[in-house]
């Protein structure tokens, strides 16, 4: 089952259409955010929707609906989903039809899709995944824009890799769809806020590390450090914490998921109930 | 009047809609190209549509319509436009609904809009324009992707600037919607093919420079050279050749449009008839 909210009403996903005049189609002006449920309760919804609002603002989109109305839409949609399985919510705000020089998108469209949550293959967690390094950074790292053209175009080059890894000038910032973490000499290393999307799961992991006295270094690791690192992992709302065992042709540690990644993944799952709304 | 071709038929632009499931909406997977007319004849149509096809391919979109069918659509649309004014054609290819891991978009949608051509204000040519430098490069410089989020987001920072100027690491590659040229010590300087979109107007200017013995240097100039440059200009199908008099806070030459820019603009206009189809 797949449902969509658009322009004030809920309708089957297949019936939801947007005019070609909308700037999300004309010029890629659109932002989105994901919310997933655990036990049908949305996880960190407020955080996700606040980030969505900031993403909109950084693209010049006037978000007018407000946090409470957006939260209400998410709850309504989840309630309308049949069965008792988990739900994945994708909340989009588009640039709309009008562009005011100077420069705002004053009439955004809102659409929200609701679908059954599909989790990544278990094998990704058991064996770890490979990332494809790319000497580029996203243009607006703080915004969750819809532009995933570079993140998806990698597949024609290296379809075996799970995601791209943005490494502008050889320095690792973030993965195409995830936050990146390296484990080296007992420390967990991840890029600072100004280089990456402020990942929800990322912020929860940082909190867990602090609470459990696991040392954190907030800096962008370099690609040259991969060979001397012990572990690496990526994080995201849906994938949670997933081990990385290869970056391009370089092997991470002994090429197997490691104990610190496993420990953080376990702590993350234990803490989930704290963050449900 | 504004007309659209979509899914096999011509219809009023306002009636053309695309399902939210299309990857152009979901993940910014879409490419486009512009064709303008002179005397109702399309300018460099073959070049533009071949580039469109390459852009699609670099995003993993399977373009199946082919060049002749695309050309025929452009001609049909121009014929359907009322009056005898000039026409601006925007040809889009979307990622479509289906994504095949590995990774292709096998079912693209095609839509083409036809509208009355609106030229930039005369003042831009008479006084020259200002660009807003950005320490970034487009992620896929060779593709004309729909992603203009960075190019448009600049407006909230500096609405007075006409376009952004991509300057990764202080080196000037291209403008947000145009090719960039600097004139220094009697030479015209522009970034090489692998750093920028292969602009149609850019290639015609290069041809004109060669035919008229105006020296060309194919390298990316640095932002530090702006203060010692005599002139600068940007080029594009619609704007043709437009003088640039300021980049950020730096003034180009004496802050007025210069004679070499004017000469190239004049040569360009004289040569237009050669490139009509």
Interface residues (C-beta under 8 A of the other chain):
Chain A: X4 X6 X13 X14 X16 X17 X18 X19 X20 X21 X24 X25 X26 X27 X28 X29 X30 X58 X59 X60 X92 X94 X99 X101 X102 X103 X104 X111 X113 X136 X137 X138 X139 X140 X143 X145 X146 X147 X148 X149 X150 X152 X153 X154 X155 X156 X159 X169
Chain B: X4 X6 X13 X14 X16 X17 X18 X19 X20 X21 X24 X25 X26 X27 X28 X29 X30 X58 X59 X60 X92 X94 X99 X101 X102 X103 X104 X111 X113 X136 X137 X138 X139 X140 X143 X145 X146 X147 X148 X149 X150 X152 X153 X154 X155 X156 X159 X169
